[in-house]
Amino acid sequence: MALRSFIDLHARVSEHIERIWGYPDEQLATRFIEAVGIQPDDDLASASRWDETDVALITYGDSIVDEDRAPLQALTSLLAGDLADAISIVHVLPFSPYSSDRGFSVIDYTAVDPNLGTWDDMDALGQRAALMFDLVLNHCSVKSEWFQQFLADEAPGKDFIKTGDSSWDLSNVVRPRSLPLLTEFETAAGPKLVWTTFSEDQVDLDWSNPDLVAEMLKIIDLYISAGARLLRLDAVAYIWKEPGTTSIHLPETHEMVKLLHTLLAAREPTVSIITETNVPDRENRTYFGNSDEAHLIYNFTLPPLTIDAVLNGRADRLVAWMNSATPPPPGTTLFNFLASHDGIGVRPAEGILSQEEIDELVALTHERGGLHGTYDRNGEPLPYELNISFPDLFGGPDDPHMVERILLLHTIVLAFAGVPAFYINSLLGTSNDIDAVEVDGVRRSINRGRVALADVPDFGGDSWQSRIFTGLITRAAVRRRHTAFHPSGGQQLHDLGRGLLAIERTSPDGQNRITVLCNLTDSPQSMFIDRPATCVLTGNVWEQKVALGPYESAWLLAPR
């Protein structure tokens, strides 16, 4: 890095520090720069972050198991096999030693859980696909070294944990869980109340302490050195707390993301920040900032509206929302998905679906063997997420259209502007795992089941699981061959009535255009076209009319 660039970087980091803590501190700026691994002689490179070939897989390190190898090795084998032409990014959910929440209660950020494998196994996985790592930055485990130091009143951990006071006004704090916000712990310095945004086993870190920030920057440096090309900022919306406020999306939180953006641009320009903020769309998109915060954000509003469209055979809500949403600013895009380890968030549909419609989704989920979680708003528990597998949500194997509706759901996600992602249990067609819920008492375990490598559905097989697996892989592979699906390309959505949805995509250079036409109903539908078009998914050439079976789609390549 040229001296002038390094001086400019130092000045920008100092500005972030002043906005966060209220005072300039050149020494702290230097400390942060060094902590994240930036050297004055580093070369800056331009970053090409994504294109139409990018399709992500969301998975736990042990979602795929094999008795002859470590889980991370089994996952690598899957990516090298049937998924080789379909997946370019793999998001490995927290892979460090943990005490609860399937990895999100981190004991040691610097280690790979030996039950999953080693850093060498992570490196081998990274040879197959770009790696997305979780940075669990809001909280850590009560069994972590930092919290044990807090209990012993020893440095540095004694100052790394966010404490509270019973006299504080916390009535406006927005919670993702209907659980106590403050939990009392006995320490060597006496009893202390600790912020526990998610659970009593997940104690919140104090991001107002610059020493804590410096330590987290060292962890980021480690992750980048270990091959991370995307950093998912877990629960980032809650990292800054102030009594008397909502303690969500506070200005200091956004400035902290900007600080990370600035530092990563110098440390490794190709590394992208992706924020996980399960909130209504208008709030969610604020994490793009002015192209100076997240490079990608989880598109949390897409899952409930896509599910609503396919369940009810209507495109109006989905089209109206997407066409009215503020486009991502330059250099950013959406991370489009349907399900995840946490379930299907419904809070992001608030204001688009009525409360009655959301309640109907909850009722259907329970009717089909699922569960749901709540969050607290002004003391009232409201639906937060649905916990159910897609095969069960769409009626199970006895439903004649279950497979087609699951394929259609994911077709819409693959067509949308942004980087699409499959959750591994959706890809493998797993059903509700009620036994797991009963064993560990965690409702999210219903859709977190492990699958033996030998039991992965056969590509091209006849079972309904194989039809889902084959259909999704095939669609992803086709998408990756067409520049019209570039995340930064053009997009227009059309509600054509009668349950027909059209998604027009255009490549950034305007040379490639594909219209994805979707039948959202259980009846055959057709529409006239003004010129012949080829379906890139099936090879069919439609002359004057496109005929779609129930829940079928056509990917129409416009003639040049």
Beta strands, then each sheet from edge to edge (+ up, - down):
strand 1: 56-59
strand 2: 64-65
strand 3: 89-92
strand 4: 130-136
strand 5: 139-141
strand 6: 163-164
strand 7: 182-187
strand 8: 190-195
strand 9: 202-204
strand 10: 228-234
strand 11: 272-275
strand 12: 296-298
strand 13: 333-336
strand 14: 344-345
strand 15: 371-377
strand 16: 380-387
strand 17: 419-423
strand 18: 451-452
strand 19: 490-495
strand 20: 500-506
strand 21: 513-519
strand 22: 525-528
strand 23: 533-535
strand 24: 541-542
strand 25: 545-548
strand 26: 553-557
sheet 1: 1+ 3+ 4+ 10+ 11+ 12+ 13+ 17+ 1+
sheet 2: 2+ 18+
sheet 3: 5+ 9-
sheet 4: 6+ 8- 7+
sheet 5: 14+ 16- 15+
sheet 6: 19+ 20- 21+ 26- 23+ 24-
sheet 7: 22+ 25-
end
